[in-house]
Amino acid sequence: MATHHASAGEVVDLKTWANDLETEKSKVIAKTEGLELARLVIDAGVNMHRAGYCSVKGAVVIHCIEGEIKLQTADSEKPIKKGQIVFLNGNTDHALVGVEKSVVLLTIVLV
């Protein structure tokens, strides 16, 4: 069964998005030619990037909706708490690690 993606103009509740999935609660919300939105659920102690860091060509916006995560880059490690937002330039190596169970809105500018 195909997963539902939001259409332009559709209101999305980030707290309940992906409740249609039985186990993993991370899910792409929408993807267009220039933008991808994803809801990530990161459990405490989990590194979303098991192989180290990841990067994408376009800018990345990380918005912590619930909980707390750590943003790791080659140069620093920063806590991002509920309600906080940070952006990274394209091609920035980074990793997201759960400090406590968290819900994150990840926005990627596709170039």
C-alpha positions, -999 to +999 in steps of 0.1 A: +000+000+000+014+034-010+019+059+018+000+091+018+019+123+010+004+158+016-008+178-013-003+215-018-026+234+006-033+203+028-030+210+066-007+185+083-007+178+121+029+169+129+020+152+161-002+126+144+013+125+109+025+089+102+002+073+127-009+051+098+025+034+101+026+005+125+062+009+138+084+036+123+069+070+127+093+089+105+077+097+071+081+121+042+052+146+043+057+160+008+083+162-019+083+186-049+110+194-075+126+219-051+116+209-016+112+179+007+094+179+041+098+150+065+085+142+100+112+124+119+108+105+152+141+101+170+142+080+201+166+088+230+201+077+222+194+070+186+217+085+159+197+090+127+229+086+107+244+053+118+273+056+093+284+089+108+274+121+091+252+129+061+248+159+038+227+171+010+234+197-017+207+221-006+201+239+027+185+220+055+161+233+082+157+213+114+128+222+137+123+204+169+086+200+175+088+178+207+116+166+229+153+174+224+180+164+199+217+171+194+229+184+161+264+172+154+287+187+128+324+184+122+329+216+142+303+215+169+275+197+189+244+218+197+213+209+216+180+217+198+150+218+222+113+218+217+103+249+197+138+256+184+149+257+148+183+257+130+194+257+094+225+244+077+240+254+044+241+228+017+269+202+018+272+205+056+280+171+072+257+166+101+240+140+123+209+141+145+209+123+178+180+119+202+185+132+237+149+123+245+122+109+223+117+137+198+096+148+168+114+168+142+103+186+110+131+183+085+130+206+055+154+200+026+159+224-003+165+202-033+190+216-059 
